[in-house]
Amino acid sequence: MAIEVKVPVLPESVSDATIASWHKRAGDAVKRDENLLDLETDKVVLEVPSPVDGVLKEIKFEAGATVNSQQVIAVIEEGAVAAAAPAAEAPKPAAGAEEVMPKAQAAALHAAAPASTTPNPVGGDLPPGARFTAATSGVNPADVAGTGRRGMVTKEDIVNYASGKTAGVTGGARPEERVPMTRMRARIAERLMQSKNSIAMLTSFNEVNLSKVMEMRKELQDDFVKANGIKLGFMSFFAKAAANALQKYPVINASVDGNDVIYHGYADISIAVSTDKGLVTPVLRNVERMGFAEIEQGIADYAKKARDGKLGLDDLQGGTFTITNGGTFGSLMSTPIVNPPQSAILGMHAIKERAIVENGQVIAAPMMYIALSYDHRIIDGKDAVLFLVDIKNQLENPHRMLLGM
């Protein structure tokens, strides 16, 4: 029986999706719940599993096509058995193997890709390595832009073309490559420009002495791990401090909707996570009610999902405030950009030992600059500064934070 494979139901905020890649070809056997293809939306990459066991009978849209919610993208013949696989192709030789290739194999390859059918675009035959790669990968060299001397198509050009990469437009020591933006990267660019063009953004700074937080982590780390099965990190201190401060200064947690200001009585904090595809901000919900172990576990779960490409749209929806940590990459100071419709974002940075004066004495202390970028349309400088001072006081007196003070 023919079973239709459809695009999953997309949320209202996502209008369509792009087919990033197919993991199966027409005629391949598939198993129930086996991933058939990846769909890229503005926010996440979705896997589309096979609903049944059978054979992928038809693919209606190739990679790169734009599809809509519930659109039929493939047909599976349930219970069918795939045709016998063709004889395995000869393995690709290592570099230089063409010179020691048996004459019979070389003749077969030459027959599969004769010089007369694989000319160099600027005249002459392909180099042996390129000819072999073109034959084994099924690439017509006439379709490939050469980057070698005088425009010659090289083995690397064939490999790049076969893998879907754009060949360099010039060779030698100055290669170039043109690659289209992914849907996620294009959406990030759009959101950042929206933020810069629609928000009256301002950034305030402060610095925090993290010596007591570091002492507490060192003292309690082993017991914390034994009790909760996860390490106590810095982010839970900052998330908890931010959630407490947002309760005291609700305008920092508010958002603008037309001529209205929406005040949120909860702290849904977006934690910025860097991935290969771009920056994503999964949301920890109701952080004001969470303990340190819950925050650490939530962050760890999201980090693993992000690395594995398993973040769902629900994980990224909402959020009333964002925390980003450029310190993991060595940033000493930055001005983070607000993520609309939120009105503020807290930036963490690298911890550096610096000389400070404490009780009239110059000492070395682990210091961090913190930054709050905010929408000046609804947040005054006074509120922003007091918010940062509140976070500073909590982190420099973590026992008060544990008591909710």
Buried (B, 14 or more C-beta within 10 A) or exposed (E): EEBBBBBBEBBEEBEBBBBBEBEBEEBBBBEEEBEBBBBBBBBBBBBBBBBBBBBBBBBEBEEEEEBEBEBEBBBBBBEBEEEEEEEEEBEEBEEEEBEEBEEEEBEBBBEBBEEEEBBBBEEEBBBBBBBBBBBBBEBEBEEBBBBBEEBBBBBBBBBBBBEEBEBBEEBEEEEEEEEEEBBBBBBBEEBBEEBEEBBEBBBBBBBBBBBBBBEBBEEEEEEBEEEBEBEBBBBBBBBBBBBBBBBEBBBBBBBBEEEEBEEBEBBBBBBBBBBEBBBBBBBBBEBBEBEBBBBBBBBBBBBEBBEEBBBEBEBBEBBBBBBBBBBEEEBEBBBBBBBBBBBBBBBBBBBEEBEBEEEEEEEEBBBBBBBBBBBBEBBEEEBBBBBBEBBBBBBBBBEBBEEEE
